[in-house]
Amino acid sequence: MNKELLDVLICSIPSIVEHHFHDMLELQGEYALYYSNNHEALKRSLEGLIFNCIQSLLLDDDGFERFAEALAEESYQEGLQAALNQDFVPHVILESNHNLRIHIFDHLFPIIDKMIPDPAVRMIMTGRINNMASTRFKNYYLGFIPMKDKQITSLHQQKLSIIGQMSAGMAHEIRNPLTTVQGFLQFMKELFNKDTVNKDDILFYLDLCKNELDQIESLVNDFLLLARKSEAVKKEITTLHISDILHRVQELSRYYAVEKSISLDFEYHHGEVEILGVPTYIEQIFLNIIKNGIDASPNNSLFKVKTGINEENQTMVTSFIDFGPGIPESELVNIFEPFFTTKETGTGMGLAICKELVDFMGGSIEVESTIDVGTVFHVQLPLAHT
């Protein structure tokens, strides 16, 4: 059955690529031009990518994990190379990734449903296809954004480029889970048309849909937080006491800590000192860092928050200390990059937005981490001078 399934799936590759090329050429303009000029190279690349992904469906868990890691690295390197290509058109590749994902789902899912009688195996295979599609897009863009950013020297161009990249990335990060939801809804519709309906199959696909919708909600909330920067321009940055914010944050943080039995230790002896900032932004920044720290902490451990004064640069420093596994140095350099995340369910937008808002208020955010010891985030905000 395994060989027969592989043969049928592999035979679908030319049709997937053909339908994909048809859609991209139909878009005309830059899309058609890019696909016409790079027809053979793109065809070989896409066929090879899909072939390798299909082969990985029958690997054991360890083998698939190694394949996913290799796919992530390959996609990252392709993103780096794309950023170096002066003729590269980012939105063309973004649309290409989205469209290819749709056709892979449309072609492979029905074959798997028809040829695999075991619901558990079907779940694994469809889950792996979704996992590979997400890995491909996310790591491609992780390679593209930082490299492209280094090439932009003009401050004006840099701002426009980052806004454009983040907007395009957000749009496609939202479309990707929507595509998954649409595919699974269609799949469930087909299951209901059968004489017998497997309840476990339906529940599994409903859970997948809910997870994808939760992902969209998280992305939209992050994006709205970033969009609210305009409010600060109207209201202006105000003078405030850090103790008022830390008190609210402490109460809200209890909700995150309860599930893992984390002990929260807040020390803000400098709470009466006045600082400059936007209260809602500071609260969101602090809560985001605390939630990340609690997620990284082992059960029944300690999470500390404390304040101090940096006399040299006249700032209030709020430090967030967890005793989790730490962050590798190779990941620390990208930790504030949009869409960079090490969490399976993370969006990679939280810390990027935190940094953006801290910078806006004239402060800074830094991180230091030691493997097997823990991680410390330092948020510095300017003191108010009376």
N, C-alpha and C positions, 0 to 999 in steps of 0.2 A: 504493500500500500504506500509506503514511504516513497519508493522510487516512482511509482505511478503518479502520486501527488506532485512530486517535484517536476516530472515531465510535463504535466498539464499546466502547472504554474509557470514554468519556464516558457512553454509555448505561448503564453499570454503576453510575454514581454513585447514582441513587435506591435501587438495591438495597443498596449498601454502607451508606448512611445509614439505610435502613429496618431492616436487620438489627442495626445498631449501636443504634438507638433501642429496638428490641425487647429486646435484652440488658440495657440500662441500666434500662428500666422493670421488667423482671423481677426486678432486684435489690431493688426496693421501697425503703422507708425514705427516707433523704436522697437517694439516687440518683434514685429515681422522682420525688420532689418537685422536685428541681432541673431534671430534664428536662421535667417537666410545666409548670413555671412559666416556663421559657425555651425552649419548644418551637420556635417560629417563628424566633427569633433564632439558636438553635443550629443549626437545620436550614439556614438560609441561610449561616451561617458555615462549617459543615462542607462543604456542597456547593461553596462557592466555593473553599475550601482544596484539596479533592480535584481540582476542575477545573483549578486553576492548576498543581498538581503533575503532572497528566497532560499538560498542554500542554508542560511543561518537559522531558518525556522525549525529545522530538525535537530539542531545542536542541543546537547544537554545544557543545564543551567550555567555551568562554569564556562562552557564553550561560547554560549550566547553572550555572557557578560564580557568575555574577552573580545568578541566581535563588536559589541556595542562600544567598547572603549576604543577599538581601532577605528570604527566609523566616526566617533566623535573627533578623534585626532585628525583623521583624513579630511573631515568637513571643515575643521578649524584651519588646516593648512590651505585648503581651497579658498576659504574666506580671505586669508592673508594674501594669496596670490591675486585674487580678484581685486583687492584694494590697490595693488600695485599696477593694475591694468588701467591705463589712462582712458581707454575706450569703454570701460566697464560702466554699465547703467544699473544702479542698485535696484530700482523698482521693477525692472524687467526680471531680474533673478528672483526677487521676492514673489512676483506673480507666478513665475515658473515653478517655484517650490510649492506654492499653494495649489496650482493646477495639477501638477504631477501627483501630489498627495491624493487628490480627489480620484484620479484615474486608477491609481494603485488600489485604493479602497474598493472602487466600483468593480474592478476586474478580479481581484484576489479573494475578497470576502465571500462572494457567491460560490466560488470553486471550493474553498475550505468548508463552507457550510454543507455543500453537496457531498463531498468525498470523505469527510471526517465524522463518523457517527458518535464519537465520544465527546460530550459537551465540554468536559474539562480540557481536552486537548484543543478543541476549537477556541476556547477562551484564551489559552496560552498563545496560540498562533496569532489570533487577531490582536491580542494585547501586544505581542512582539512587533507586529507591523506598525501599530500606532506608536510604540516606543521608538522604533527606528526613524519614522517620519519626523517625530519631534526632535530627536537627537540630531538629525541631519540639519534641520533648520536652525536650531538654537546655536550649535557650535559653528556653523558657517558664519552666522552673524557675529558671534563672539570673536572670530578671527578677523572679520571685516572692519568692525567699528574702531577698535583701538589703532589698527594700522592706518586706516584712512584718516583718523584724527591726527596722527603724527605728521601726515603730509600737508596738513592745512596750516599755514603760517599766519595768515591774516586773521585778526581777532573777529572781524565781521564775518568772514567766510567760515570761521570755526563755529561761531554761534549758529549760523544758518545751517551748516552741515549737521551739527549735533541734533538740532531741532528736527531736521528732516529725517535723519536716521532713526531717532527715537520714535517719531510719529509713524514712520513706515513700519518699524519694528513692532510698535504697539498694535497697529492695525492688523498685522499678520499674526501676532501672538494671539489676538482675539479671534481671528478667522480660523486659525488652526484648530482650537477646541470646538468651534462651531462646526467645522467640517466633520470632525469626529462625531459630534452629536447628530448631525444630519445623516451620516453614514449608518450609525447604529439605529436611529429611528427607522430608516428605510429597511434595515436588516430585520428589526423586530416586526415591522409590518409584514415582511415576507414570511416570518416565522408564524405569525397569526393566521396566514392564509393556508397553512398546512393542516392536515387532518388532526394531528396531535401537536400540542404546544408544550414544550419543556419549560416548566416554571423557573428552574434554576438558570436557564439561558436568559430568560427575560429579566430576571432580577439582576443578573450579572451585567447585562447591557444597560439597565437603568442606573446601576451604581456607577458605571463608567460615564454615563451622560451627566449624572449629578456631579461627579468629580470635575469634569470638564467645565460645567457651568460655575462651580465654585472657583475654578481657576480664572474664569472671565470676570467674576465679581471682584476678585482680589486685584486683578489688573486694572479694572475700571476705578476702583477705590484709590489705588496708587496714582493713577493718572489724574484723577480729580484733585488729589492733594497737591500735585505739582501745578495744576491749572489755577489753584487758589492763590498763587503768588500775586496775582493782580490785586487781590484784596489788600495786601500789605502796602501796595503803592498808594491806595486810596486812604487807608487808615493811618499809615505811617508806623514806623517802629516805635513802640512805647517803652516807658520805664516801668519795671515790674520787679517783684520779689521772687526769687527762685523758689523760696519755701512754699509759696502758694501753689506753684505748679507741681513741685515734688510731692506735696501732700496728696493732690488729686491723682498723680501718677501712681503713687504707692497704693492707693485704694483700688485703682483699676488693675494694677499688676497682680493683685491677689488671685484674680480669675485665671490668669495664665499659670500661676505657680501651683495651684491646688492639685491639678491632675498629676503632676510629677512629684508632689510633696516637697517642693523647693522652699527653703527658708529665705525670706527676703530681709535684708539688713540695710536700712536707709540711714545714712548719717549726713545731715546737712546743717552743720553748725554755723555755716556762713549764710544761712537762709535770709537774714534781714538785709543783706547787702543788695543794693539795687543793680540790675543789669538792663541792657537794651535788647529788645527782641519782640517777636510776635507770639503771644501766649499759646495760641492754637498750634502753631508750628512746633514750638518747643515741646509741647505735650506729645504731639504725634511722633516727633523724632525720638524722644525718650522711650515711649511705649514700643516703638519699632525695635530699638536696640535691646530693650529688656526682653521682648518676646523672642528675638533671635537667640539671646543668651540663654534663656530658659530652655528653648528647643535643643540647644547644644549641651545642656548640663545633664549629668546623670541624675537619676531619681535620688531623692533624699539628700541633695547637696545644698550648697549655700550660694546665693547670688547677692552681691553687694553693690550699693550705690552710695557714693560719697562726693562731697564738694570740697573745693579748695580755691584759694586765690593765687593767681599767677601775677606777682607784682611787676615782673619785668615787662609783660605786654598788656597789663591791666585788663585781665579777663577773669571770669569765673569759670573754673574747670569742674565739670561734672564727670566722674569716672564710673563706668559700669563694668563690674568684674565678675566673670564666671569662672568656674573650675572644671570646665569641660575638657574635651580632647585636644583643644587648640586648633589653629589653622595653619596649614603648611605655607611656607614662605612663597611658594610658587602661586598660591591662590591669593595671598594678601595683596599682591600688586594689582589684581583685578577686582578687588572686593567692592569698590565703589563704581564699577562700570555698569551701565544699564544692561539688564538681562543676564548678568553673571550670577549664577547661584550654584550651590553644591547640594541643595535640597531637591528631593524628587518632586515635591509639590511646590517648590518656590518659583516666583516670577522673575527674581533678579532685579526688581525695581525698587524695593524698600530702601536699601542703603544708598542707592544712586539718588533717590529723591531726598533722603536725609541730608546728604552732602550738599545738594543743590540749595536746600532751604537754609542750612547753616551758613553757607557762603553768602547767601542773600542777606542774612542778618549781620554780616561782618565778622563771623566767627570762623572756627575751623573744627574739623573732626579728624581724629587720628586713631589708629588701632595698633596694638602690639600683642603678639601671641607667642606662646611657647608650647610645643607639642607635649601632651600629657600633663600639662600644668594648668593652662587656661588662657583666656583672652580678656583684654581690657580695651574698652573704647573710651576715649577722652573727647568730650565735647566742650569747646571753649567759646564763650560768648562775652562780648565786651561789657565792661563795667560802665554804669551810668555815672557821669561826673556832675555833682551838684555844685 
